[in-house]
Amino acid sequence: NAGVTQTPKFQVLKTGQSMTLQCAQDMNHEYMSWYRQDPGMGLRLIHYSVGAGITDQGEVPNGYNVSRSTTEDFPLRLLSAAPSQTSVYFCASSYGSGSNQPQHFGDGTRLSIL
Amino acid sequence: AQKITQTQPGMFVQEKEAVTLDCTYDTSDPSYGLFWYKQPSSGEMIFLIYQGSYDQQNATEGRYSLNFQKARKSANLVISASQLGDSAMYFCAMRRGGYQKVTFGTGTKLQVIP
C-alpha cells in the first residue's frame, strides 16, 4: 500500500512564482492536513480537511490555498512564493478527527524559495 | 488554547540504556489523545505510541512506553534498551476530542552513543 504520497520531493522556486504541492492517500481517510516544519518550531498546521468539500485554516494559513474535491487528494497551493515559505511540507491523513486517531504522514516536500 | 511543551532540545543516551523524553501539555478538555512520532534523519514521520486521556494504564508498544501523569499533564516517552537506530527527532502531539486541529511540540533530538 502506498499510504500518503507527496509530490514533488524537492522543489526550488523564485519569489513570486506559484506552485501546487500534491498529496494523495489510498486509505480512504476522511481527515487530511498540511504542516510545515521549520527548525526549532516543530510542525505547524497550515490547513486541514475533514472530508471532501470541507476545508479550514490551521495556525499558519497565510499565503496558502487548499481544496478537497475528492477523498483521496488534498493539494496545497502557494499563491505567490516568498522566501519565508522555505520549509519542509508534510501532508498527513487519519481515518477521522477523533482524539484517538494517529496521523499517517507522507515523506515530505523540501521547498526552497529564492 | 492547547499547547505542547518539549523542554529538551537534544539528548544523548548510551546504547542499551533507557531514556525518557519529556512532554507536558496544556488543555482544559477532558477528552484528548497524546501521540509520539519519530523522525529519523531520512525525514519521514513515524507514529510510535498513543495514550488516551481516559486510559487507566500507561500505553506500551514494544520498547516504547508512555509515562502518563494526568494530574501533572505530562506524557513522557520512555525508550528501553536504546539502539543506534533510535537516533532521531521525537515529537509529542495532542489531539482534542471534537476539535480537528492537532498540536505538535518542538521536538527532542535523541542521539544514541555506541
Interface residues (C-beta under 8 A of the other chain):
Chain A: Y31 S33 Y35 G40 M41 G42 L43 R44 L45 Y48 V50 D56 G58 E59 V88 F90 A92 S97 G98 S99 N100 Q101 P102 Q103 H104 F105 D107 G108
Chain B: I4 Q6 P9 S31 Y32 G33 F35 Y37 G43 E44 M45 I46 F47 Y50 G52 S53 F91 A93 R95 R96 G97 G98 Y99 Q100 K101 V102 T103 F104 G105 T106 G107
